[in-house]
Amino acid sequence: MNKYEAMFIVKPDLSEEDKKAALSQVNDVITKNKGTVAEAVVWAERRKLCFPIKKYQEGIYYLVNFEAPPESITEIRYLYRVNENLLRVMITRIEK
């Protein structure tokens, strides 16, 4: 299994319940695809974006460090893309 770091930009106008649900969905996608979450934290609360994304001027940044098999990353990316509460997702592999 490889180590990965994922950065998410979540919609800023979500209620507290919806925000917690969206962040737990992020972790659930990893665990359902044979991965394990090492660390998951809110990196920045309502940070201004450099340019508008889907008509939003700011977003909530969420950082996740996890391990997963390389073949499951494609499925994980797809499931994040179809989640309407996520504005942007970037997954990078951490070199050993």
N, C-alpha and C positions, 0 to 999 in steps of 0.2 A: 504494500500500500504506500502511496505517495502522500506527502504533506502538502496541503494547499492553504491559501489565504483568500478569503472572499470579502469584498467590500460591496455593500448594498446601499442604495439611496432609496429610502422609503418615503412615501407621500407624507408631507408635514401636517395635513389637515385631518388625520385619523384621530379618532377618540382613543383614550387610554386603553380601552378593551380591545379595539381593533388593532392598535399598535402592538400590544402584547400577543395577539393572535397571529399577526403577520410575522413577528419575530420568532414565535414558536413554530410556525410553518416552515420558516427558513431552516431551522434545526431539524425538523421532522423529515424534510426532503433528503437531507444528508444521511440520516440514520436509516431511512427506508431503502436507500441505495447502497447498503453495506458499508457505510462510512461511520466514523466516530468524531464527535465534536470535542475538540480539546479546550477551546475558549470561545466565548461569544459575548461581546460587549457593545454597548452603544458608544460609538466613537465621538459623535458630535450631535447635539440636540439642536434642530432647526438652524442649520448652517446655510448661508446664502450661496447659491450656485453661481458659477461664472457665466452661464448662459441658461435660458429657460429650457426645461425638459418637460414636455407634455404640458406646457403652460404653467409650470410651477417655477417660482423664483428661489425657493429654498427647499431643503430636504433634511431628513434625519439619516445620519450615516451610521451604519451597523457593520461591525467587523467580526468575522468568524474565522478561526483557525481550526482546520479539521484534517483528518486522514481519510482517504477513500481509494478504492482501486481505480486505475486509470480509465478503464472501460466504462465506468459509471458517470464520469464527468459530463459526457454528452447528454445523458438523460437528466442530470442535475441542472445543467444550463437550460435545457428546454423547459423544465418545470418552473424555473425561476422566470423565464421569459413570459410564460402565460399567466403569471400572478399579477393582477392589475394593481396591487398595492406597492409593487416595486417599480421605481422609475428607472434605475440602472443597476447592473450587476457586473462585477469584474472578478474573475477567479484566476488566480495565478498560482503556479506550482512553486513551492519553496525548495530550493536546491539543498542537498544534504552537505 
